[in-house]
């Protein structure tokens, strides 16, 4: 039995994983959804890593799942905890010492997002509904908490790690992601990891829009 430690992206709300957690448990594994103080201007990457490591505690067989901005917390956790496997989900993949603020220009993320929007016929100007919620069922959104805005602190703190751990690392992406378009995610994964992206249906918040497909892939990674 593995323990899936699920780390959310910007805002840090554990509720993001609420449709995935029961499916992982039904598959015979443990699941811990992490809640991070995304709106706390005194908390940065190091504080986020501390919270995740405290949640792991003495557990073993850890599969760390990092969504979006949590890609910057992931290597800090891997350096200090017995992580068996790392899975990125529509995630920002950092280089050692990089800040999340610098990542955008270094990868060309905004340009990629705008180009995809122009070619597919939706607004190039960012909007939460267009880029995050377009495929999330309305009945799911009605049960959710108020969004938690991410403080700027985390974007200015360097991601201080020496190298990626020698463990299995998977890069999983929603093929309908408008915020980090699939073509962009493929390029970044190749450039930064030399890895290919594995795709499932769903947008940027795939744990809300396609929890079944996401859980199926996560459990398959553990099994394989």
VEXDREN-522121 format. One line per 10 residues: number of its first residue (from 1); their letters; for each residue x, y, z of N, C-alpha, C. Coordinates in Angstrom, 3 decimals. Layout:
<atoms>
NUM> A> X:Y:Z:X:Y:Z:X:Y:Z  ...
</atoms>
This chain:
<atoms>
1> XXXXXXXXXX> 0.839:-1.199:0.000:0.000:0.000:0.000:0.874:1.249:0.000  0.585:2.142:-0.913:1.324:3.395:-1.009:0.538:4.518:-0.347  1.247:5.593:-0.038:0.608:6.818:0.440:0.813:7.899:-0.616  -0.282:8.353:-1.199:-0.234:9.429:-2.176:-0.357:10.759:-1.433  0.679:11.578:-1.533:0.680:12.890:-0.903:0.412:13.907:-2.000  -0.745:14.558:-1.911:-1.292:15.374:-2.995:-1.123:16.849:-2.658  -0.300:17.539:-3.430:0.032:18.938:-3.139:-0.617:19.830:-4.201  -1.455:20.773:-3.781:-2.157:21.631:-4.739:-1.276:22.757:-5.255  -1.754:23.420:-6.288:-1.029:24.533:-6.883:-1.331:25.848:-6.187  -1.359:26.933:-6.966:-1.532:28.271:-6.412:-2.799:28.351:-5.563
11> XXXXXXXXXX> -2.685:29.007:-4.420:-3.766:29.088:-3.457:-3.641:28.043:-2.371  -3.182:26.843:-2.751:-2.864:25.809:-1.779:-4.038:25.124:-1.129  -5.227:25.144:-1.757:-6.427:24.615:-1.109:-6.513:23.099:-1.281  -6.567:22.383:-0.173:-6.631:20.919:-0.206:-7.899:20.419:-0.881  -8.956:21.220:-0.857:-10.228:20.837:-1.475:-10.044:20.465:-2.944  -9.030:21.002:-3.579:-8.781:20.669:-4.987:-8.745:19.159:-5.210  -8.309:18.408:-4.235:-8.151:16.963:-4.370:-9.348:16.171:-3.847  -10.448:16.825:-3.472:-11.495:16.128:-2.730:-12.200:15.051:-3.547  -12.158:15.129:-4.871:-12.772:14.085:-5.703:-11.796:12.928:-5.958  -10.518:13.186:-5.787:-9.492:12.177:-6.051:-9.205:11.315:-4.828
21> XXXXXXXXXX> -9.209:11.924:-3.655:-8.852:11.204:-2.423:-9.692:9.940:-2.221  -11.037:10.006:-2.304:-11.802:8.767:-2.063:-11.556:7.690:-3.118  -11.224:8.089:-4.333:-10.945:7.108:-5.373:-9.622:6.392:-5.116  -8.627:7.130:-4.644:-7.348:6.505:-4.293:-7.534:5.543:-3.131  -8.307:5.947:-2.149:-8.550:5.077:-0.993:-9.343:3.837:-1.400  -10.276:4.004:-2.312:-11.042:2.851:-2.785:-10.164:1.856:-3.526  -9.046:2.353:-4.077:-8.100:1.479:-4.774:-7.137:0.787:-3.809  -7.289:1.047:-2.508:-6.498:0.346:-1.517:-5.266:1.068:-1.027  -5.199:2.389:-1.273:-4.031:3.166:-0.870:-4.448:4.287:0.088  -3.466:4.877:0.724:-3.713:6.057:1.532:-3.580:7.306:0.663
31> XXXXXXXXXX> -4.291:8.349:1.049:-4.196:9.622:0.333:-4.252:10.764:1.335  -3.303:11.679:1.201:-3.252:12.857:2.068:-3.273:14.089:1.185  -4.319:14.897:1.312:-4.413:16.155:0.580:-3.838:17.274:1.442  -2.814:17.929:0.945:-2.114:18.971:1.702:-2.818:20.311:1.524  -2.947:21.044:2.613:-3.458:22.414:2.559:-2.303:23.361:2.857  -2.060:24.292:1.957:-0.942:25.227:2.090:-1.452:26.655:2.287  -0.712:27.471:3.033:-1.127:28.852:3.291:-0.786:29.772:2.115  -1.427:29.530:0.989:-1.076:30.263:-0.223:-1.233:31.763:-0.122  -2.147:32.218:0.729:-2.381:33.659:0.853:-1.542:34.316:1.945  -0.636:33.563:2.557:0.220:34.084:3.632:1.508:34.639:3.026
41> XXXXXXXXXX> 1.698:35.943:3.102:2.883:36.556:2.486:4.171:36.219:3.244  4.049:35.605:4.422:5.239:35.207:5.182:5.661:33.770:4.875  4.893:33.070:4.064:5.179:31.657:3.764:5.656:31.524:2.323  6.811:30.886:2.156:7.351:30.638:0.829:7.564:29.160:0.594  8.429:28.816:-0.343:8.647:27.422:-0.713:9.144:26.576:0.454  10.084:27.125:1.234:10.621:26.365:2.364:9.522:26.041:3.367  8.633:27.008:3.627:7.518:26.768:4.546:6.563:25.730:3.982  6.321:25.795:2.680:5.444:24.802:2.052:6.045:23.405:2.205  7.344:23.278:1.951:7.996:21.975:2.075:7.905:21.457:3.507  8.072:22.336:4.474:7.961:21.926:5.881:6.582:21.334:6.166
51> XXXXXXXXXX> 5.546:21.959:5.636:4.177:21.483:5.871:3.982:20.091:5.265  4.473:19.894:4.063:4.330:18.588:3.410:5.104:17.519:4.178  6.302:17.843:4.613:7.128:16.868:5.329:6.509:16.510:6.678  5.908:17.478:7.342:5.215:17.159:8.602:4.032:16.223:8.351  3.342:16.415:7.239:2.206:15.548:6.912:2.667:14.124:6.603  3.823:13.995:5.972:4.374:12.669:5.679:4.764:11.956:6.958  5.354:12.706:7.882:5.749:12.161:9.196:6.593:10.903:9.030  6.176:9.797:9.640:6.953:8.557:9.602:6.498:7.605:8.497  5.621:8.067:7.646:5.105:7.194:6.586:6.186:6.878:5.558  6.039:5.710:4.942:6.940:5.307:3.863:6.115:5.030:2.608
61> XXXXXXXXXX> 6.762:4.560:1.569:6.083:4.282:0.298:5.318:5.515:-0.185  6.007:6.648:-0.179:5.380:7.923:-0.523:5.416:8.146:-2.037  4.259:8.463:-2.594:4.169:8.940:-3.974:3.719:10.386:-3.899  4.608:11.284:-4.266:4.352:12.714:-4.177:3.750:13.191:-5.489  2.586:13.826:-5.405:1.871:14.307:-6.585:1.792:15.825:-6.494  2.381:16.510:-7.467:2.510:17.965:-7.430:1.751:18.588:-8.598  0.779:19.426:-8.285:-0.027:20.074:-9.316:0.413:21.521:-9.513  0.631:21.915:-10.757:0.892:23.301:-11.140:2.062:23.894:-10.343  1.817:24.950:-9.549:2.869:25.620:-8.782:3.576:24.682:-7.819  2.917:23.607:-7.398:3.537:22.661:-6.457:4.767:21.986:-7.038
71> XXXXXXXXXX> 4.968:22.103:-8.351:6.206:21.591:-8.932:7.437:22.224:-8.315  7.308:23.436:-7.773:8.438:24.101:-7.131:8.640:23.637:-5.688  7.619:23.095:-5.065:7.766:22.532:-3.721:8.318:21.114:-3.776  8.002:20.402:-4.841:8.327:18.975:-4.943:9.802:18.642:-4.721  10.764:19.317:-5.376:12.157:18.900:-5.173:12.655:19.142:-3.755  12.100:20.132:-3.077:12.499:20.399:-1.693:12.024:19.275:-0.774  10.836:18.757:-1.049:10.319:17.635:-0.270:11.127:16.372:-0.560  11.409:16.140:-1.835:12.165:14.932:-2.214:13.546:14.891:-1.568  14.130:16.058:-1.324:15.459:16.110:-0.728:15.448:15.746:0.754  14.284:15.775:1.381:14.231:15.598:2.832:13.338:14.455:3.295
81> XXXXXXXXXX> 12.557:13.880:2.404:11.613:12.835:2.801:11.800:11.605:1.921  11.376:10.441:2.403:11.571:9.193:1.652:10.541:9.029:0.533  10.647:9.893:-0.459:9.707:9.844:-1.585:10.125:8.719:-2.529  9.189:7.826:-2.816:9.453:6.691:-3.689:9.245:7.040:-5.162  8.298:7.962:-5.435:7.958:8.314:-6.804:7.407:9.735:-6.810  7.673:10.458:-7.901:7.191:11.821:-8.053:6.361:11.912:-9.323  5.178:12.510:-9.191:4.296:12.696:-10.343:3.943:14.178:-10.459  4.275:14.766:-11.582:3.860:16.130:-11.892:2.518:16.086:-12.613  1.599:16.976:-12.234:0.294:17.065:-12.889:0.085:18.505:-13.348  0.153:18.724:-14.664:0.047:20.087:-15.208:0.956:21.039:-14.423
91> XXXXXXXXXX> 2.183:20.633:-14.225:3.033:21.299:-13.238:4.126:22.163:-13.845  4.552:23.137:-13.063:5.741:23.922:-13.342:6.958:23.079:-12.948  7.882:22.891:-13.870:9.080:22.093:-13.599:10.262:23.050:-13.449  10.809:23.189:-12.240:11.887:24.154:-12.025:13.260:23.601:-12.353  14.181:24.517:-12.544:15.602:24.201:-12.538:16.161:24.571:-11.173  17.259:23.943:-10.741:17.845:24.302:-9.442:18.138:25.795:-9.354  17.662:26.416:-8.269:17.905:27.825:-8.037:16.947:28.764:-8.725  16.074:28.274:-9.561:15.128:29.114:-10.295:14.010:29.586:-9.367  13.459:30.746:-9.637:12.269:31.194:-8.933:11.045:30.915:-9.799  9.913:30.772:-9.129:8.672:30.568:-9.883:8.320:31.808:-10.691
101> XXXXXXXXXX> 8.760:32.974:-10.220:8.514:34.190:-10.985:9.299:34.226:-12.286  10.541:33.750:-12.251:11.381:33.744:-13.445:11.011:32.636:-14.414  10.354:31.606:-13.910:9.995:30.441:-14.732:9.164:30.831:-15.941  8.280:31.812:-15.781:7.353:32.166:-16.860:8.087:32.635:-18.108  9.029:33.546:-17.922:9.770:34.035:-19.091:10.781:33.007:-19.576  11.364:32.242:-18.655:12.361:31.242:-19.042:11.758:30.159:-19.927  10.504:29.824:-19.690:9.846:28.768:-20.467:8.981:29.300:-21.603  8.681:30.603:-21.591:7.775:31.154:-22.598:6.327:30.756:-22.368  5.948:30.619:-21.089:4.623:30.102:-20.743:3.497:31.009:-21.220  3.645:32.311:-21.031:2.562:33.222:-21.404:2.369:33.240:-22.914
111> XXXXXXXXXX> 3.459:33.302:-23.641:3.361:33.302:-25.101:2.703:32.018:-25.606  3.066:30.881:-24.999:2.473:29.604:-25.402:0.974:29.585:-25.124  0.583:30.131:-23.978:-0.837:30.184:-23.635:-1.613:31.049:-24.614  -1.068:32.214:-24.950:-1.757:33.129:-25.855:-1.826:32.575:-27.274  -0.776:31.926:-27.713:-0.787:31.329:-29.052:-1.826:30.222:-29.152  -1.921:29.393:-28.106:-2.911:28.321:-28.112:-4.325:28.892:-28.120  -4.546:29.961:-27.364:-5.871:30.582:-27.319:-6.265:31.150:-28.676  -5.321:31.830:-29.314:-5.611:32.419:-30.617:-5.928:31.350:-31.651  -5.232:30.241:-31.598:-5.449:29.188:-32.589:-6.727:28.397:-32.330  -7.176:28.369:-31.068:-8.346:27.562:-30.722:-9.618:28.383:-30.540
121> XXXXXXXXXX> -9.479:29.706:-30.564:-10.663:30.544:-30.601:-11.272:30.930:-29.273  -10.491:30.951:-28.188:-10.995:31.498:-26.936:-10.116:32.681:-26.532  -10.528:33.421:-25.515:-9.900:34.697:-25.173:-8.427:34.525:-24.814  -7.578:35.388:-25.384:-6.163:35.358:-25.030:-5.911:36.000:-23.670  -6.793:36.903:-23.251:-6.650:37.523:-21.933:-7.053:36.519:-20.858  -6.207:36.397:-19.831:-6.473:35.411:-18.793:-7.758:35.714:-18.037  -8.542:34.685:-17.831:-9.721:34.729:-16.973:-9.869:33.381:-16.307  -10.242:33.357:-15.036:-10.331:32.107:-14.293:-11.310:31.145:-14.953  -12.459:31.648:-15.374:-13.451:30.793:-16.006:-12.953:30.169:-17.286  -12.275:30.960:-18.102:-11.788:30.481:-19.401:-10.645:29.497:-19.249
131> XXXXXXXXXX> -9.733:29.750:-18.325:-8.491:28.980:-18.261:-8.459:27.908:-17.178  -9.251:28.044:-16.137:-9.216:27.069:-15.056:-10.500:26.247:-14.926  -11.640:26.862:-15.197:-12.914:26.235:-14.842:-13.722:25.744:-16.029  -13.197:25.877:-17.227:-13.993:25.622:-18.428:-14.526:24.201:-18.520  -13.858:23.227:-17.888:-14.321:21.842:-17.969:-14.677:21.247:-16.610  -14.765:22.093:-15.582:-15.132:21.611:-14.246:-16.647:21.678:-14.103  -17.321:20.582:-13.733:-18.782:20.597:-13.603:-19.266:21.660:-12.620  -20.373:22.291:-12.971:-20.912:23.364:-12.139:-21.300:22.859:-10.749  -21.818:21.638:-10.660:-22.206:21.137:-9.345:-21.001:20.946:-8.441  -19.826:20.675:-9.023:-18.599:20.582:-8.239:-18.187:21.964:-7.743
141> XXXXXXXXXX> -18.243:22.940:-8.620:-17.838:24.299:-8.246:-18.727:24.861:-7.141  -20.001:24.506:-7.152:-20.918:25.032:-6.138:-20.581:24.545:-4.740  -19.880:23.423:-4.631:-19.542:22.877:-3.309:-18.204:23.382:-2.791  -17.487:24.136:-3.606:-16.125:24.522:-3.258:-16.030:25.739:-2.364  -14.881:25.910:-1.725:-14.636:27.090:-0.890:-14.326:28.305:-1.743  -14.266:29.447:-1.118:-13.837:30.661:-1.813:-12.388:30.493:-2.272  -12.070:30.944:-3.487:-10.680:30.828:-3.965:-9.717:31.560:-3.033  -8.536:31.005:-2.887:-7.494:31.596:-2.057:-6.412:32.140:-2.992  -6.223:33.446:-2.984:-5.255:34.048:-3.897:-3.832:33.824:-3.401  -2.958:33.402:-4.313:-1.568:33.130:-3.949:-0.798:34.434:-3.718
151> XXXXXXXXXX> -0.127:34.534:-2.563:0.718:35.688:-2.269:1.952:35.672:-3.168  2.542:36.827:-3.377:3.683:36.949:-4.282:4.961:36.338:-3.721  5.008:36.122:-2.414:6.239:35.666:-1.765:6.839:34.446:-2.430  6.009:33.448:-2.696:6.506:32.173:-3.197:7.155:32.320:-4.573  6.761:33.337:-5.329:7.294:33.504:-6.678:8.694:34.112:-6.687  9.100:34.660:-5.554:10.419:35.274:-5.497:11.469:34.451:-4.770  11.073:33.324:-4.198:12.014:32.497:-3.432:12.669:31.463:-4.346  13.987:31.431:-4.428:14.655:30.421:-5.274:14.338:29.008:-4.816  14.198:28.128:-5.767:13.957:26.713:-5.475:15.316:26.058:-5.238  15.695:25.942:-3.987:17.049:25.544:-3.619:17.174:24.017:-3.515
161> XXXXXXXXXX> 17.581:23.416:-4.619:17.880:21.986:-4.618:19.023:21.751:-5.583  19.771:20.699:-5.341:20.967:20.440:-6.147:20.649:19.673:-7.420  19.788:18.665:-7.291:19.460:17.822:-8.446:18.175:17.074:-8.154  17.590:16.533:-9.200:16.400:15.719:-9.029:16.792:14.346:-8.473  15.938:13.766:-7.645:16.274:12.469:-7.028:16.268:11.340:-8.054  16.985:10.301:-7.739:17.063:9.134:-8.613:15.907:8.192:-8.282  14.708:8.629:-8.629:13.486:7.859:-8.415:12.649:7.985:-9.684  11.638:7.133:-9.853:10.747:7.315:-10.998:10.046:8.673:-10.943  10.066:9.387:-12.048:9.400:10.685:-12.159:8.506:10.642:-13.393  7.233:10.968:-13.204:6.266:10.983:-14.294:5.755:12.401:-14.505
171> XXXXXXXXXX> 5.525:12.742:-15.765:4.963:14.049:-16.113:3.616:13.780:-16.775  2.560:14.148:-16.069:1.194:13.883:-16.498:0.506:15.209:-16.797  -0.211:15.265:-17.913:-0.833:16.519:-18.318:-2.232:16.286:-18.857  -3.120:17.246:-18.594:-4.447:17.240:-19.198:-4.346:17.771:-20.617  -4.827:17.009:-21.569:-4.683:17.446:-22.967:-5.569:18.646:-23.289  -6.500:18.976:-22.376:-7.379:20.125:-22.584:-6.966:21.324:-21.730  -5.775:21.273:-21.142:-5.277:22.370:-20.304:-5.092:23.617:-21.164  -5.763:24.691:-20.804:-5.616:25.961:-21.524:-4.554:26.842:-20.891  -4.297:26.662:-19.610:-3.317:27.500:-18.920:-1.899:27.100:-19.294  -1.611:25.804:-19.237:-0.351:25.253:-19.726:-0.695:24.299:-20.879
181> XXXXXXXXXX> -0.817:24.809:-22.093:-1.247:23.966:-23.219:-0.356:22.739:-23.380  -0.953:21.670:-23.886:-0.253:20.392:-23.945:1.030:20.473:-24.767  1.013:21.209:-25.855:2.223:21.350:-26.671:3.340:22.001:-25.860  2.990:22.997:-25.068:3.953:23.670:-24.196:4.490:22.704:-23.145  3.602:21.924:-22.515:4.049:20.986:-21.486:4.981:19.921:-22.065  4.694:19.482:-23.283:5.582:18.504:-23.915:6.982:19.078:-24.082  7.058:20.326:-24.546:8.363:20.955:-24.778:9.140:21.120:-23.475  8.490:21.615:-22.443:9.176:21.853:-21.169:9.655:20.535:-20.563  8.841:19.490:-20.642:9.247:18.191:-20.094:10.467:17.639:-20.824  10.508:17.821:-22.135:11.665:17.343:-22.897:12.905:18.167:-22.562
191> XXXXXXXXXX> 12.741:19.481:-22.499:13.887:20.350:-22.254:14.446:20.184:-20.847  13.594:19.988:-19.885:14.046:19.999:-18.496:14.250:18.609:-17.896  13.612:17.606:-18.472:13.723:16.253:-17.947:14.166:15.242:-18.984  14.052:15.588:-20.257:14.253:14.593:-21.296:13.177:13.528:-21.259  11.984:13.905:-20.801:10.880:12.960:-20.656:9.713:13.355:-21.551  8.912:12.352:-21.905:7.682:12.584:-22.633:6.522:12.746:-21.661  5.580:13.594:-22.033:4.374:13.800:-21.235:3.390:12.672:-21.502  2.745:12.213:-20.441:1.625:11.280:-20.576:0.337:12.081:-20.426  -0.600:11.874:-21.333:-1.794:12.712:-21.413:-3.042:11.977:-20.947  -3.938:12.758:-20.301:-5.278:12.281:-19.990:-6.250:13.397:-20.341
201> XXXXXXXXXX> -7.524:13.086:-20.572:-8.502:14.152:-20.802:-8.618:15.042:-19.575  -8.778:16.340:-19.813:-8.983:17.261:-18.693:-8.181:18.528:-18.846  -8.621:19.558:-18.139:-7.965:20.845:-18.181:-6.954:21.012:-17.063  -6.668:22.278:-16.716:-5.626:22.548:-15.722:-6.007:21.981:-14.358  -7.286:22.030:-14.002:-7.743:21.504:-12.711:-8.302:20.101:-12.905  -7.479:19.226:-13.431:-7.937:17.903:-13.841:-8.420:17.050:-12.668  -7.943:17.300:-11.473:-8.425:16.543:-10.316:-9.891:16.853:-10.012  -10.365:17.994:-10.481:-11.775:18.351:-10.330:-12.607:17.933:-11.531  -12.022:18.000:-12.718:-12.794:17.713:-13.931:-12.755:16.248:-14.346  -11.666:15.540:-14.036:-11.534:14.139:-14.426:-10.809:13.352:-13.335
211> XXXXXXXXXX> -11.395:13.282:-12.143:-10.713:12.568:-11.049:-10.543:11.087:-11.331  -11.478:10.492:-12.064:-11.372:9.062:-12.374:-10.161:8.791:-13.262  -10.010:9.589:-14.313:-8.873:9.398:-15.207:-7.553:9.655:-14.522  -7.512:10.676:-13.676:-6.289:10.986:-12.936:-5.941:9.857:-11.970  -6.916:9.403:-11.221:-6.661:8.336:-10.252:-6.215:7.060:-10.945  -6.825:6.745:-12.064:-6.433:5.548:-12.809:-4.954:5.583:-13.177  -4.469:6.745:-13.627:-3.062:6.861:-13.996:-2.169:6.791:-12.751  -2.549:7.455:-11.681:-1.731:7.447:-10.465:-1.584:6.033:-9.915  -2.689:5.315:-9.856:-2.642:3.942:-9.332:-1.848:3.039:-10.269  -1.951:3.288:-11.572:-1.170:2.493:-12.527:0.319:2.737:-12.351
221> XXXX> 0.706:3.969:-12.089:2.125:4.250:-11.834:2.604:3.448:-10.631  1.810:3.436:-9.560:2.203:2.695:-8.362:2.315:1.198:-8.657  1.375:0.684:-9.404:1.361:-0.738:-9.703:2.531:-1.143:-10.582  2.894:-0.293:-11.547:3.947:-0.620:-12.504:5.342:-0.415:-11.930
</atoms>
